């Protein structure tokens, strides 16, 4: 399967998806740590892809997403953004609202 097709499938099959360095319980950079902690605080399950273990995704996702850095948060098939945006949304309460609404809609 083409790597872009793999990326599209991951985004389509996971309501909340975080592309990050490492895992939520063992992040490999501070940005991924802050992003995953903000998501975990919402109390909803989310999927993640460790880009360090997936070099093809790491190489191709920035062009597909038109977003150059990691982590990248995708909710309901849409790119939300990276660490700064995730942090700002978490601080304002928008992140949990977005995540909970998307998870509830996906469960319908």
N, C-alpha and C positions, 0 to 999 in steps of 0.2 A: 504494500500500500504506500502511496506517495505520502511524504511527511506532511504536506499541507492538508491532505485528506485526513490524516491522523489527527492533526490539530483541530480541524473543523469538527470531527467526530467527538473529540474530547469536550469541546465547547458545547456542542449540541446535547451531549449525553449527561452533562453535569450542570445543575442549576447554578451552583456556586463553585467556581474553580479558581484556584490560586496557583499560578506558575511561580515557583520560588526556588531559591537555592537551599537545598536540604529539605527537611520535613517540619511540620508544625511543632513537633516535640523535640526536634534537633535541627533548628535552623542554622545555616552556614554563613549567614551575614546578618548584620544588624537591621537592614531594611526588611529582609524576609521575616526576621523575628518580630519586628513591630507590626508588620502587616498580618501575620498569622495570629498574633496575640489579639489584635483588634477584631479579627474574624471570630476567634474562639470566644471572645467576650459576648458575642451576639447569641451564643447558645444553640446555634443551628449547625448541623453537619455540613461539611464542605469537602470537596475533593481537592487534591493538590497534585502537581507534577513537579518532581525534583529535576530541574533543568541540568543540574550537574551530572545526573545519571542518564540524561537524555540529550546528548550533544547536538543531535539533528534538530530537535525542537528548539534548543537554545540558539542555534544558528539561524533558524527560519522563522520563528515566531515574531521577532521584532519587525520584519518586513511585512508579514501577514497582518499584524495588528497595527502597523504604522505607529509603533510605540517602542522606543529604542532600549528601554531598561527593564530590569526585573527587580522586584516581583511585578506581576501583572494579575489583576483581579478581573474576572469575568463573571457577570451575574446575568442569568437569563439570556445568554448568548451575546451580551453586549460588553465591550471593554469598559470597565469603570475607571481604571487607571493604576498608577503605581503607589509606592509607599506614602508619598506626601498627600496624595488625594485620599487614600484610605485613612490616613491619620486624621486629616481634616474632617472627613465625613464621620469618623468615629467620635471625634471631639464634639461635633454638633448633634450627634444622635442619628444622623442620616444613614449611616452605614447599616445599623441594625434594622432600621425601618425598611431599607431597600432589600436586605437579605431576607428578613422575615416575610415580606410581601412576596418575593420571588419564590421562596420555598412553599408558602401557602398556595400560591397559584399553581405551582408544579404538582402539588398534591391533589388538586381538584380533578 
